Amino acid sequence: MFKNVEKLKSDEDESWSTVLADYIRNNDQQLLDNAEQLLQYYEQDLLQCTTFNEFCDILELLNEINDPQQFLIDTLQMV
């Protein structure tokens, strides 16, 4: 939603929440457009995943998670 995070950096005089509120107030159309793109990505790409391996592939996590199946098993065993 916030592609230009550098715009959200606050000065010492302003709190981060104030800067964020001002950004939202002044960039409503851009945020609506970003929300629409995010929803389309979710519906068209992520919802179509049938396996965790496919999910990792779409999110380009395969270079971080070598074996998604084993990663999922190990993670669930930790809980």
N, C-alpha and C positions, 0 to 999 in steps of 0.2 A: 504494500500500500504506500509505503514511503520510500520511493526510489531515490530521492534526493535527500538523504539523511543529513547531509552537511547543512541544509537549510534549517534543521531543527536544533542545531547547537545553540545553547543559551549563553548570553553574556553573564558576567558575575552579578549583574543587577537583576536579571530576570530568571525566574525559575523555569525548569524544563517544561513543566506543565503549562505555563503561560505561553511559552513559545509554541508548544504543540497546539494549544487552543487557537492561537492566532493563525497558525499554518492551516489548520482545518477550516477555520472561518473564511480564509482568503483563497483557498484552493479547492473548493467543493466540487467543481466540475472535473478537475483532474483526479480527485479521489473517487468520484463516481465512475469515471472511465477505468481507473485501475481496478476497482472492485468488479466491474463487468469482465475485464480481462482475466482476473483471478478466478472468477466463477466459471468462465468458459474453460480455462485450463483444468480446473477441478473436474468439471463435468465431462469434458472430451478426452482427457488423458488419465487422470487419477482414478476416476470411477470405473474406468474400463479395465483396470488391473484385476487379474484373476489370481495372481500369485504374488508373494512377497518379493520374489526374484524380479518379476516384471516391474513392480513398484520401484525397486532399487534401480533398475535399468532406466526407467523414465526419469527418475530424479537424479540420474548420473551419479549414483552412490557406489557403483561397482568398483571404482578405483579405491574407495575407502573401506568397503565391506567386501572382502574377497569371497566369502561364502555366505550369502544371505540366509540360507536355510539354517546353517549352524549358528550364525549370529542370533537369529530369532530364537532358536532353542536355548542358547546360553543366556540370553536376556530374560526369557520366561522362567528359567530355572533360578535366576537371581531373585525373583519375586517370590 
